[in-house]
Structure formats: structure tokens, C-alpha cells
Amino acid sequence: MKIIVDQDKCVASGQCVTAAMDVFDQRDEDGIVVLLTDNPPESLAADVHQAAAVCPALAIVVED
């Protein structure tokens, strides 16, 4: 699984962190999404896909 995050699109809603806190976080200074790991375990695949689906800015793309 490959995760692509477009920080320029991010609107700092935090939905991705809520869906997959082991994979995503937010920068303290502006709330922009931060990818914690670019190679999450397969056990988190559903959470990562959910995070991408709930992102209001469509800033996360998951390639399987």
C-alpha cells in the first residue's frame, strides 16, 4: 500500500487522525496532516482507506 498526502490541499480537519491515528497526525503549528509511516501494516489498511474517504479536502490518496 502506498499513501500519498497532498499537504497543500489539507484543510486541517483532523478526520484522518480520527480514522487512523497510527498512520496520520497533525502538525502542532497549523494542523496540517503528517504521515507517520509510509508503510503501515496490512492490519491498518481499512483504517487508512477510511481516512482517505473521510478527508474533506481529498488530500489523501491510497494506492494498493
All heavy atoms as TSV, in Angstrom:
chain	resi	resn	atom	element	x	y	z
A	1	MET	N	N	0.839	-1.168	0.000
A	1	MET	CA	C	0.000	0.000	0.000
A	1	MET	C	C	0.892	1.240	0.000
A	1	MET	O	O	1.856	1.327	0.744
A	1	MET	CB	C	-0.883	-0.038	1.260
A	1	MET	CG	C	-1.573	1.223	1.566
A	1	MET	SD	S	-2.625	1.232	3.051
A	1	MET	CE	C	-2.379	-0.285	3.856
A	2	LYS	N	N	0.556	2.185	-0.861
A	2	LYS	CA	C	1.280	3.453	-0.925
A	2	LYS	C	C	0.298	4.566	-0.564
A	2	LYS	O	O	-0.802	4.631	-1.097
A	2	LYS	CB	C	1.837	3.670	-2.324
A	2	LYS	CG	C	2.598	4.965	-2.468
A	2	LYS	CD	C	3.155	5.112	-3.875
A	2	LYS	CE	C	3.893	6.421	-4.019
A	2	LYS	NZ	N	4.375	6.623	-5.375
A	3	ILE	N	N	0.730	5.446	0.349
A	3	ILE	CA	C	-0.108	6.559	0.771
A	3	ILE	C	C	0.522	7.851	0.278
A	3	ILE	O	O	1.704	8.100	0.509
A	3	ILE	CB	C	-0.233	6.610	2.306
A	3	ILE	CG1	C	-0.768	5.288	2.840
A	3	ILE	CG2	C	-1.127	7.769	2.726
A	3	ILE	CD1	C	-0.636	5.151	4.326
A	4	ILE	N	N	-0.272	8.651	-0.409
A	4	ILE	CA	C	0.180	9.943	-0.903
A	4	ILE	C	C	-0.644	11.017	-0.196
A	4	ILE	O	O	-1.874	10.974	-0.199
A	4	ILE	CB	C	0.000	10.045	-2.425
A	4	ILE	CG1	C	0.780	8.930	-3.118
A	4	ILE	CG2	C	0.424	11.423	-2.927
A	4	ILE	CD1	C	0.415	8.739	-4.569
A	5	VAL	N	N	0.048	11.960	0.434
A	5	VAL	CA	C	-0.609	13.044	1.143
A	5	VAL	C	C	-0.226	14.360	0.479
A	5	VAL	O	O	0.946	14.665	0.315
A	5	VAL	CB	C	-0.198	13.070	2.632
A	5	VAL	CG1	C	-0.758	14.287	3.325
A	5	VAL	CG2	C	-0.645	11.802	3.335
A	6	ASP	N	N	-1.225	15.121	0.081
A	6	ASP	CA	C	-1.005	16.444	-0.501
A	6	ASP	C	C	-1.245	17.482	0.586
A	6	ASP	O	O	-2.382	17.883	0.842
A	6	ASP	CB	C	-1.938	16.661	-1.682
A	6	ASP	CG	C	-1.657	17.948	-2.429
A	6	ASP	OD1	O	-0.996	18.847	-1.857
A	6	ASP	OD2	O	-2.107	18.065	-3.583
A	7	GLN	N	N	-0.176	17.896	1.257
A	7	GLN	CA	C	-0.303	18.844	2.356
A	7	GLN	C	C	-0.844	20.191	1.900
A	7	GLN	O	O	-1.443	20.915	2.694
A	7	GLN	CB	C	1.030	19.013	3.078
A	7	GLN	CG	C	1.435	17.766	3.846
A	7	GLN	CD	C	2.718	17.940	4.606
A	7	GLN	OE1	O	3.590	18.712	4.221
A	7	GLN	NE2	N	2.858	17.207	5.691
A	8	ASP	N	N	-0.650	20.539	0.642
A	8	ASP	CA	C	-1.173	21.809	0.127
A	8	ASP	C	C	-2.706	21.816	0.064
A	8	ASP	O	O	-3.331	22.866	0.133
A	8	ASP	CB	C	-0.602	22.115	-1.252
A	8	ASP	CG	C	0.878	22.438	-1.207
A	8	ASP	OD1	O	1.372	22.902	-0.149
A	8	ASP	OD2	O	1.563	22.206	-2.221
A	9	LYS	N	N	-3.311	20.639	-0.082
A	9	LYS	CA	C	-4.763	20.533	-0.129
A	9	LYS	C	C	-5.393	20.441	1.258
A	9	LYS	O	O	-6.562	20.725	1.430
A	9	LYS	CB	C	-5.188	19.278	-0.903
A	9	LYS	CG	C	-5.100	19.371	-2.382
A	9	LYS	CD	C	-5.672	18.079	-2.948
A	9	LYS	CE	C	-5.822	18.102	-4.429
A	9	LYS	NZ	N	-6.396	16.827	-4.922
A	10	CYS	N	N	-4.623	19.993	2.231
A	10	CYS	CA	C	-5.141	19.711	3.572
A	10	CYS	C	C	-5.809	20.943	4.185
A	10	CYS	O	O	-5.277	22.050	4.127
A	10	CYS	CB	C	-4.015	19.224	4.470
A	10	CYS	SG	S	-4.539	18.806	6.145
A	11	VAL	N	N	-6.969	20.721	4.800
A	11	VAL	CA	C	-7.690	21.801	5.469
A	11	VAL	C	C	-7.673	21.645	6.989
A	11	VAL	O	O	-8.405	22.320	7.697
A	11	VAL	CB	C	-9.149	21.909	4.959
A	11	VAL	CG1	C	-9.180	22.294	3.493
A	11	VAL	CG2	C	-9.914	20.628	5.211
A	12	ALA	N	N	-6.839	20.747	7.478
A	12	ALA	CA	C	-6.603	20.558	8.915
A	12	ALA	C	C	-7.862	20.201	9.693
A	12	ALA	O	O	-8.055	20.654	10.812
A	12	ALA	CB	C	-5.921	21.797	9.500
A	13	SER	N	N	-8.711	19.361	9.127
A	13	SER	CA	C	-9.945	18.973	9.817
A	13	SER	C	C	-9.704	17.894	10.871
A	13	SER	O	O	-10.501	17.742	11.787
A	13	SER	CB	C	-10.985	18.479	8.811
A	13	SER	OG	O	-10.597	17.212	8.303
A	14	GLY	N	N	-8.644	17.120	10.711
A	14	GLY	CA	C	-8.320	16.068	11.667
A	14	GLY	C	C	-9.074	14.773	11.480
A	14	GLY	O	O	-8.931	13.851	12.275
A	15	GLN	N	N	-9.876	14.671	10.443
A	15	GLN	CA	C	-10.650	13.450	10.206
A	15	GLN	C	C	-9.757	12.243	9.968
A	15	GLN	O	O	-10.066	11.139	10.414
A	15	GLN	CB	C	-11.598	13.646	9.013
A	15	GLN	CG	C	-12.637	14.720	9.233
A	15	GLN	CD	C	-13.527	14.440	10.417
A	15	GLN	OE1	O	-14.005	13.339	10.597
A	15	GLN	NE2	N	-13.710	15.435	11.249
A	16	CYS	N	N	-8.635	12.441	9.303
A	16	CYS	CA	C	-7.728	11.322	9.027
A	16	CYS	C	C	-7.119	10.788	10.313
A	16	CYS	O	O	-6.970	9.578	10.494
A	16	CYS	CB	C	-6.635	11.735	8.048
A	16	CYS	SG	S	-5.617	13.124	8.610
A	17	VAL	N	N	-6.789	11.680	11.225
A	17	VAL	CA	C	-6.206	11.263	12.502
A	17	VAL	C	C	-7.228	10.459	13.299
A	17	VAL	O	O	-6.903	9.428	13.892
A	17	VAL	CB	C	-5.722	12.480	13.314
A	17	VAL	CG1	C	-5.184	12.054	14.658
A	17	VAL	CG2	C	-4.663	13.251	12.536
A	18	THR	N	N	-8.461	10.901	13.268
A	18	THR	CA	C	-9.519	10.185	13.976
A	18	THR	C	C	-9.701	8.780	13.404
A	18	THR	O	O	-9.912	7.831	14.145
A	18	THR	CB	C	-10.851	10.964	13.877
A	18	THR	OG1	O	-10.651	12.261	14.432
A	18	THR	CG2	C	-11.959	10.265	14.634
A	19	ALA	N	N	-9.576	8.646	12.094
A	19	ALA	CA	C	-9.785	7.356	11.435
A	19	ALA	C	C	-8.582	6.425	11.549
A	19	ALA	O	O	-8.746	5.201	11.605
A	19	ALA	CB	C	-10.127	7.574	9.963
A	20	ALA	N	N	-7.373	6.989	11.573
A	20	ALA	CA	C	-6.163	6.149	11.560
A	20	ALA	C	C	-5.028	6.837	12.307
A	20	ALA	O	O	-4.055	7.298	11.714
A	20	ALA	CB	C	-5.757	5.841	10.125
A	21	MET	N	N	-5.143	6.906	13.614
A	21	MET	CA	C	-4.163	7.652	14.410
A	21	MET	C	C	-2.778	7.032	14.436
A	21	MET	O	O	-1.815	7.701	14.799
A	21	MET	CB	C	-4.681	7.876	15.825
A	21	MET	CG	C	-4.814	6.613	16.642
A	21	MET	SD	S	-5.366	6.885	18.334
A	21	MET	CE	C	-6.911	7.708	18.105
A	22	ASP	N	N	-2.643	5.792	14.030
A	22	ASP	CA	C	-1.319	5.167	13.956
A	22	ASP	C	C	-0.599	5.504	12.656
A	22	ASP	O	O	0.582	5.194	12.502
A	22	ASP	CB	C	-1.432	3.646	14.096
A	22	ASP	CG	C	-1.867	3.221	15.481
A	22	ASP	OD1	O	-1.562	3.951	16.445
A	22	ASP	OD2	O	-2.531	2.169	15.603
A	23	VAL	N	N	-1.311	6.123	11.732
A	23	VAL	CA	C	-0.739	6.438	10.417
A	23	VAL	C	C	-0.649	7.945	10.183
A	23	VAL	O	O	0.290	8.418	9.550
A	23	VAL	CB	C	-1.565	5.772	9.299
A	23	VAL	CG1	C	-0.991	6.093	7.931
A	23	VAL	CG2	C	-1.627	4.254	9.514
A	24	PHE	N	N	-1.620	8.702	10.712
A	24	PHE	CA	C	-1.675	10.141	10.468
A	24	PHE	C	C	-1.614	10.929	11.769
A	24	PHE	O	O	-2.087	10.483	12.804
A	24	PHE	CB	C	-2.971	10.514	9.730
A	24	PHE	CG	C	-3.148	9.801	8.424
A	24	PHE	CD1	C	-3.968	8.694	8.324
A	24	PHE	CD2	C	-2.486	10.236	7.290
A	24	PHE	CE1	C	-4.137	8.028	7.120
A	24	PHE	CE2	C	-2.629	9.577	6.081
A	24	PHE	CZ	C	-3.463	8.471	5.995
A	25	ASP	N	N	-1.062	12.110	11.677
A	25	ASP	CA	C	-1.044	13.057	12.788
A	25	ASP	C	C	-1.199	14.441	12.183
A	25	ASP	O	O	-1.293	14.582	10.962
A	25	ASP	CB	C	0.252	12.945	13.575
A	25	ASP	CG	C	0.155	13.545	14.974
A	25	ASP	OD1	O	-0.908	14.087	15.333
A	25	ASP	OD2	O	1.150	13.473	15.708
A	26	GLN	N	N	-1.232	15.455	13.032
A	26	GLN	CA	C	-1.325	16.834	12.560
A	26	GLN	C	C	-0.172	17.640	13.136
A	26	GLN	O	O	0.200	17.443	14.303
A	26	GLN	CB	C	-2.645	17.467	13.002
A	26	GLN	CG	C	-3.851	16.891	12.298
A	26	GLN	CD	C	-5.127	17.515	12.807
A	26	GLN	OE1	O	-5.618	17.124	13.846
A	26	GLN	NE2	N	-5.658	18.475	12.063
A	27	ARG	N	N	0.380	18.541	12.323
A	27	ARG	CA	C	1.428	19.439	12.813
A	27	ARG	C	C	0.849	20.348	13.879
A	27	ARG	O	O	-0.280	20.843	13.737
A	27	ARG	CB	C	1.993	20.298	11.675
A	27	ARG	CG	C	2.780	19.515	10.669
A	27	ARG	CD	C	3.551	20.392	9.711
A	27	ARG	NE	N	2.736	21.372	9.023
A	27	ARG	CZ	C	2.835	21.661	7.737
A	27	ARG	NH1	N	3.726	21.049	6.981
A	27	ARG	NH2	N	2.064	22.577	7.195
A	28	ASP	N	N	1.610	20.572	14.920
A	28	ASP	CA	C	1.134	21.413	16.030
A	28	ASP	C	C	0.875	22.849	15.593
A	28	ASP	O	O	-0.095	23.467	16.027
A	28	ASP	CB	C	2.147	21.409	17.171
A	28	ASP	CG	C	2.188	20.075	17.901
A	28	ASP	OD1	O	1.186	19.331	17.856
A	28	ASP	OD2	O	3.225	19.772	18.499
A	29	GLU	N	N	1.717	23.386	14.739
A	29	GLU	CA	C	1.612	24.809	14.416
A	29	GLU	C	C	0.432	25.176	13.515
A	29	GLU	O	O	-0.087	26.284	13.606
A	29	GLU	CB	C	2.919	25.345	13.803
A	29	GLU	CG	C	3.333	24.699	12.492
A	29	GLU	CD	C	4.188	23.449	12.643
A	29	GLU	OE1	O	4.338	22.944	13.767
A	29	GLU	OE2	O	4.702	22.973	11.632
A	30	ASP	N	N	-0.010	24.248	12.655
A	30	ASP	CA	C	-1.098	24.621	11.745
A	30	ASP	C	C	-2.132	23.521	11.507
A	30	ASP	O	O	-3.092	23.724	10.779
A	30	ASP	CB	C	-0.532	25.097	10.406
A	30	ASP	CG	C	0.342	24.057	9.721
A	30	ASP	OD1	O	0.411	22.902	10.196
A	30	ASP	OD2	O	0.986	24.405	8.706
A	31	GLY	N	N	-1.940	22.358	12.099
A	31	GLY	CA	C	-2.910	21.287	11.971
A	31	GLY	C	C	-2.860	20.494	10.685
A	31	GLY	O	O	-3.696	19.617	10.463
A	32	ILE	N	N	-1.900	20.783	9.835
A	32	ILE	CA	C	-1.791	20.079	8.550
A	32	ILE	C	C	-1.392	18.619	8.791
A	32	ILE	O	O	-0.596	18.302	9.669
A	32	ILE	CB	C	-0.762	20.783	7.630
A	32	ILE	CG1	C	-1.224	22.219	7.334
A	32	ILE	CG2	C	-0.522	20.010	6.345
A	32	ILE	CD1	C	-2.539	22.324	6.606
A	33	VAL	N	N	-1.935	17.751	7.978
A	33	VAL	CA	C	-1.700	16.311	8.106
A	33	VAL	C	C	-0.214	15.968	7.962
A	33	VAL	O	O	0.506	16.551	7.160
A	33	VAL	CB	C	-2.531	15.521	7.073
A	33	VAL	CG1	C	-2.113	15.825	5.646
A	33	VAL	CG2	C	-2.442	14.025	7.322
A	34	VAL	N	N	0.200	14.993	8.772
A	34	VAL	CA	C	1.553	14.447	8.724
A	34	VAL	C	C	1.417	12.937	8.639
A	34	VAL	O	O	0.661	12.328	9.398
A	34	VAL	CB	C	2.346	14.823	9.993
A	34	VAL	CG1	C	3.710	14.168	9.989
A	34	VAL	CG2	C	2.475	16.319	10.125
A	35	LEU	N	N	2.143	12.337	7.733
A	35	LEU	CA	C	2.158	10.887	7.576
A	35	LEU	C	C	3.194	10.315	8.530
A	35	LEU	O	O	4.370	10.657	8.459
A	35	LEU	CB	C	2.498	10.542	6.123
A	35	LEU	CG	C	2.395	9.095	5.687
A	35	LEU	CD1	C	0.978	8.564	5.886
A	35	LEU	CD2	C	2.803	8.966	4.226
A	36	LEU	N	N	2.762	9.470	9.459
A	36	LEU	CA	C	3.673	8.893	10.457
A	36	LEU	C	C	4.472	7.726	9.907
A	36	LEU	O	O	5.577	7.458	10.361
A	36	LEU	CB	C	2.889	8.440	11.692
A	36	LEU	CG	C	2.159	9.539	12.454
A	36	LEU	CD1	C	1.328	8.925	13.571
A	36	LEU	CD2	C	3.162	10.539	13.008
A	37	THR	N	N	3.892	7.011	8.969
A	37	THR	CA	C	4.578	5.889	8.336
A	37	THR	C	C	4.109	5.777	6.895
A	37	THR	O	O	2.930	5.906	6.617
A	37	THR	CB	C	4.334	4.560	9.081
A	37	THR	OG1	O	4.981	3.494	8.356
A	37	THR	CG2	C	2.870	4.238	9.219
A	38	ASP	N	N	5.038	5.554	6.001
A	38	ASP	CA	C	4.641	5.376	4.600
A	38	ASP	C	C	4.462	3.895	4.267
A	38	ASP	O	O	4.177	3.533	3.143
A	38	ASP	CB	C	5.639	6.038	3.654
A	38	ASP	CG	C	7.057	5.532	3.831
A	38	ASP	OD1	O	7.286	4.655	4.684
A	38	ASP	OD2	O	7.941	6.018	3.113
A	39	ASN	N	N	4.633	3.045	5.268
A	39	ASN	CA	C	4.468	1.611	5.068
A	39	ASN	C	C	3.706	1.002	6.252
A	39	ASN	O	O	4.276	0.224	7.018
A	39	ASN	CB	C	5.844	0.953	4.907
A	39	ASN	CG	C	5.755	-0.471	4.450
A	39	ASN	OD1	O	4.733	-0.901	3.942
A	39	ASN	ND2	N	6.819	-1.209	4.658
A	40	PRO	N	N	2.426	1.332	6.394
A	40	PRO	CA	C	1.659	0.797	7.519
A	40	PRO	C	C	1.402	-0.698	7.345
A	40	PRO	O	O	1.363	-1.200	6.219
A	40	PRO	CB	C	0.353	1.581	7.471
A	40	PRO	CG	C	0.214	1.993	6.056
A	40	PRO	CD	C	1.615	2.189	5.544
A	41	PRO	N	N	1.233	-1.402	8.446
A	41	PRO	CA	C	0.919	-2.827	8.338
A	41	PRO	C	C	-0.437	-3.051	7.676
A	41	PRO	O	O	-1.327	-2.189	7.741
A	41	PRO	CB	C	0.919	-3.304	9.790
A	41	PRO	CG	C	0.739	-2.086	10.611
A	41	PRO	CD	C	1.293	-0.941	9.824
A	42	GLU	N	N	-0.582	-4.182	7.073
A	42	GLU	CA	C	-1.822	-4.519	6.376
A	42	GLU	C	C	-3.025	-4.468	7.314
A	42	GLU	O	O	-4.142	-4.181	6.889
A	42	GLU	CB	C	-1.711	-5.908	5.740
A	42	GLU	CG	C	-2.846	-6.263	4.818
A	42	GLU	CD	C	-2.991	-5.339	3.620
A	42	GLU	OE1	O	-1.976	-4.824	3.122
A	42	GLU	OE2	O	-4.137	-5.123	3.181
A	43	SER	N	N	-2.798	-4.693	8.582
A	43	SER	CA	C	-3.893	-4.658	9.553
A	43	SER	C	C	-4.533	-3.271	9.671
A	43	SER	O	O	-5.650	-3.138	10.165
A	43	SER	CB	C	-3.400	-5.117	10.928
A	43	SER	OG	O	-2.389	-4.251	11.407
A	44	LEU	N	N	-3.835	-2.233	9.211
A	44	LEU	CA	C	-4.376	-0.872	9.255
A	44	LEU	C	C	-4.958	-0.413	7.911
A	44	LEU	O	O	-5.384	0.725	7.782
A	44	LEU	CB	C	-3.284	0.108	9.690
A	44	LEU	CG	C	-2.750	-0.075	11.113
A	44	LEU	CD1	C	-1.619	0.907	11.383
A	44	LEU	CD2	C	-3.868	0.098	12.126
A	45	ALA	N	N	-4.987	-1.295	6.938
A	45	ALA	CA	C	-5.451	-0.921	5.596
A	45	ALA	C	C	-6.867	-0.346	5.604
A	45	ALA	O	O	-7.131	0.679	4.970
A	45	ALA	CB	C	-5.366	-2.113	4.655
A	46	ALA	N	N	-7.773	-0.965	6.320
A	46	ALA	CA	C	-9.150	-0.466	6.357
A	46	ALA	C	C	-9.208	0.924	6.978
A	46	ALA	O	O	-9.937	1.799	6.487
A	46	ALA	CB	C	-10.045	-1.432	7.129
A	47	ASP	N	N	-8.424	1.160	8.023
A	47	ASP	CA	C	-8.391	2.476	8.661
A	47	ASP	C	C	-7.827	3.534	7.717
A	47	ASP	O	O	-8.327	4.657	7.656
A	47	ASP	CB	C	-7.543	2.439	9.934
A	47	ASP	CG	C	-8.159	1.601	11.037
A	47	ASP	OD1	O	-9.362	1.272	10.946
A	47	ASP	OD2	O	-7.432	1.276	11.983
A	48	VAL	N	N	-6.783	3.180	6.980
A	48	VAL	CA	C	-6.170	4.121	6.036
A	48	VAL	C	C	-7.158	4.477	4.929
A	48	VAL	O	O	-7.304	5.649	4.569
A	48	VAL	CB	C	-4.864	3.539	5.453
A	48	VAL	CG1	C	-4.344	4.393	4.310
A	48	VAL	CG2	C	-3.819	3.406	6.554
A	49	HIS	N	N	-7.854	3.494	4.409
A	49	HIS	CA	C	-8.854	3.759	3.373
A	49	HIS	C	C	-9.998	4.614	3.917
A	49	HIS	O	O	-10.496	5.501	3.224
A	49	HIS	CB	C	-9.387	2.451	2.783
A	49	HIS	CG	C	-8.450	1.810	1.825
A	49	HIS	ND1	N	-8.305	2.224	0.519
A	49	HIS	CD2	C	-7.572	0.793	1.985
A	49	HIS	CE1	C	-7.399	1.494	-0.091
A	49	HIS	NE2	N	-6.936	0.605	0.783
A	50	GLN	N	N	-10.386	4.374	5.156
A	50	GLN	CA	C	-11.429	5.192	5.780
A	50	GLN	C	C	-10.953	6.630	5.932
A	50	GLN	O	O	-11.704	7.573	5.679
A	50	GLN	CB	C	-11.820	4.605	7.147
A	50	GLN	CG	C	-12.850	5.405	7.893
A	50	GLN	CD	C	-14.207	5.446	7.202
A	50	GLN	OE1	O	-14.530	4.603	6.360
A	50	GLN	NE2	N	-15.018	6.416	7.552
A	51	ALA	N	N	-9.697	6.809	6.339
A	51	ALA	CA	C	-9.136	8.155	6.487
A	51	ALA	C	C	-9.171	8.908	5.165
A	51	ALA	O	O	-9.539	10.079	5.114
A	51	ALA	CB	C	-7.711	8.077	7.022
A	52	ALA	N	N	-8.804	8.229	4.103
A	52	ALA	CA	C	-8.827	8.861	2.778
A	52	ALA	C	C	-10.264	9.208	2.377
A	52	ALA	O	O	-10.517	10.274	1.814
A	52	ALA	CB	C	-8.188	7.949	1.744
A	53	ALA	N	N	-11.193	8.335	2.704
A	53	ALA	CA	C	-12.593	8.547	2.328
A	53	ALA	C	C	-13.231	9.716	3.073
A	53	ALA	O	O	-14.073	10.418	2.512
A	53	ALA	CB	C	-13.400	7.275	2.570
A	54	VAL	N	N	-12.840	9.932	4.327
A	54	VAL	CA	C	-13.469	10.996	5.113
A	54	VAL	C	C	-12.745	12.334	5.012
A	54	VAL	O	O	-13.238	13.339	5.538
A	54	VAL	CB	C	-13.629	10.603	6.602
A	54	VAL	CG1	C	-14.512	9.373	6.732
A	54	VAL	CG2	C	-12.301	10.415	7.287
A	55	CYS	N	N	-11.628	12.378	4.335
A	55	CYS	CA	C	-10.882	13.630	4.189
A	55	CYS	C	C	-11.706	14.618	3.354
A	55	CYS	O	O	-11.966	14.373	2.171
A	55	CYS	CB	C	-9.538	13.387	3.521
A	55	CYS	SG	S	-8.612	14.911	3.209
A	56	PRO	N	N	-12.121	15.741	3.952
A	56	PRO	CA	C	-12.964	16.683	3.208
A	56	PRO	C	C	-12.241	17.380	2.061
A	56	PRO	O	O	-12.879	17.866	1.131
A	56	PRO	CB	C	-13.401	17.693	4.274
A	56	PRO	CG	C	-12.370	17.611	5.334
A	56	PRO	CD	C	-11.859	16.195	5.314
A	57	ALA	N	N	-10.923	17.404	2.103
A	57	ALA	CA	C	-10.146	18.073	1.056
A	57	ALA	C	C	-9.633	17.100	-0.005
A	57	ALA	O	O	-8.985	17.516	-0.957
A	57	ALA	CB	C	-8.966	18.807	1.689
A	58	LEU	N	N	-9.898	15.814	0.186
A	58	LEU	CA	C	-9.381	14.776	-0.719
A	58	LEU	C	C	-7.859	14.872	-0.836
A	58	LEU	O	O	-7.298	14.711	-1.923
A	58	LEU	CB	C	-10.053	14.867	-2.088
A	58	LEU	CG	C	-11.573	14.766	-2.083
A	58	LEU	CD1	C	-12.130	14.995	-3.486
A	58	LEU	CD2	C	-12.044	13.433	-1.526
A	59	ALA	N	N	-7.212	15.098	0.297
A	59	ALA	CA	C	-5.764	15.286	0.322
A	59	ALA	C	C	-4.995	13.975	0.478
A	59	ALA	O	O	-3.773	13.967	0.426
A	59	ALA	CB	C	-5.380	16.227	1.462
A	60	ILE	N	N	-5.703	12.849	0.648
A	60	ILE	CA	C	-5.059	11.566	0.856
A	60	ILE	C	C	-5.465	10.615	-0.260
A	60	ILE	O	O	-6.656	10.421	-0.525
A	60	ILE	CB	C	-5.467	10.959	2.218
A	60	ILE	CG1	C	-5.071	11.908	3.351
A	60	ILE	CG2	C	-4.823	9.587	2.410
A	60	ILE	CD1	C	-5.668	11.531	4.679
A	61	VAL	N	N	-4.472	10.005	-0.869
A	61	VAL	CA	C	-4.702	9.001	-1.902
A	61	VAL	C	C	-4.019	7.721	-1.461
A	61	VAL	O	O	-2.858	7.756	-1.024
A	61	VAL	CB	C	-4.142	9.456	-3.259
A	61	VAL	CG1	C	-4.280	8.366	-4.308
A	61	VAL	CG2	C	-4.815	10.737	-3.711
A	62	VAL	N	N	-4.723	6.609	-1.568
A	62	VAL	CA	C	-4.162	5.308	-1.200
A	62	VAL	C	C	-4.084	4.463	-2.452
A	62	VAL	O	O	-5.092	4.263	-3.139
A	62	VAL	CB	C	-5.030	4.604	-0.129
A	62	VAL	CG1	C	-4.406	3.273	0.250
A	62	VAL	CG2	C	-5.212	5.492	1.092
A	63	GLU	N	N	-2.912	3.976	-2.735
A	63	GLU	CA	C	-2.699	3.065	-3.869
A	63	GLU	C	C	-2.377	1.695	-3.308
A	63	GLU	O	O	-1.437	1.546	-2.539
A	63	GLU	CB	C	-1.565	3.560	-4.761
A	63	GLU	CG	C	-1.833	4.898	-5.406
A	63	GLU	CD	C	-0.659	5.410	-6.226
A	63	GLU	OE1	O	0.424	4.800	-6.172
A	63	GLU	OE2	O	-0.837	6.432	-6.892
A	64	ASP	N	N	-3.186	0.708	-3.671
A	64	ASP	CA	C	-2.940	-0.664	-3.193
A	64	ASP	C	C	-1.984	-1.402	-4.080
A	64	ASP	O	O	-1.732	-1.107	-5.173
A	64	ASP	CB	C	-4.256	-1.430	-3.097
A	64	ASP	CG	C	-5.111	-0.906	-1.955
A	64	ASP	OD1	O	-4.589	-0.729	-0.856
A	64	ASP	OD2	O	-6.301	-0.662	-2.194
